[in-house]
Amino acid sequence: MIEASQFIGDLVSQIDNSIVGEYNDVDKRTYFCNTKWARKGKHITDALGQKFNIVDVKTDVWIEAIHETDPTIVLDKLSFLDPTYFITGTKLATNREWSIATNNLENKLPLVWLLEIISETGYGRGSSYDRSIEAKLFFLDETDPSQYYTSDHREQVVKPMQKLMIEFLEVVDNDRMYEAVENYRYKTFSRFGVEQENGVLQNILDANLSGVALDITLTRYKVNCKC
């Protein structure tokens, strides 16, 4: 049997990091109907592979970006955000694997983390369902606890990670192997850490991260075998 983590990893890999916009020469901004998880301080790349620094974002309206080396080059038409980095495991295993993967934080953010253990429900021969997978997923990006107020955390990090979560849900809904998701629960947090009665005490991963925790049940249909 294929592990549930592989199914979910395949879904995450289908998240589309492309967005299409139109540059406005008057206000020097590029207008997008969907900015997805774009955020200030990150990069965006055009169709030619040229990298731009994101200066500011108004969610689902515009992105202000400057070319890394040539300010006369503008961001226009098809563009690409940083792709997601997927990892699965327990807290300890994930922290170790994620920490040693690369020293460059940019190459492993935004992070989609599938927390082990996963609960599954199997179905008998008479059902069209193969299994239901109860999972907890975290959508995370870096934050600055020394400079950000709570409102900054939510605007600069939590909101983009909510958008990333929505993109994941759209992948599920568009995949015919899965039943459409009717409901799900998610939790936002300004600092990703261990919660106790007196609040968040320490980071779970060795980085300052913010984002969204998603609790979801994915119901997968059986594959018709022609053997």
FENUR-V870984 format. One record per run of one state. SS is the DSSP state (H for helix, E for strand, C for the rest). FROM is the first residue (numbers start at 1). TO is the last residue. If there is no record, write none. Layout:
# FENUR-V870984
SS&FROM&TO, SS&FROM&TO
This chain:
# FENUR-V870984
C&1&3, H&4&13, C&14&17, E&18&24, C&25&28, E&29&32, C&33&42, E&43&46, C&47&50, E&51&58, C&59&61, E&62&67, C&68&76, E&77&81, C&82&84, E&85&89, C&90&90, H&91&101, C&102&104, H&105&108, C&109&110, E&111&122, C&123&128, E&129&142, C&143&149, H&150&174, C&175&177, E&178&178, C&179&184, E&185&189, C&190&192, E&193&196, C&197&198, E&199&203, C&204&208, E&209&221, C&222&227
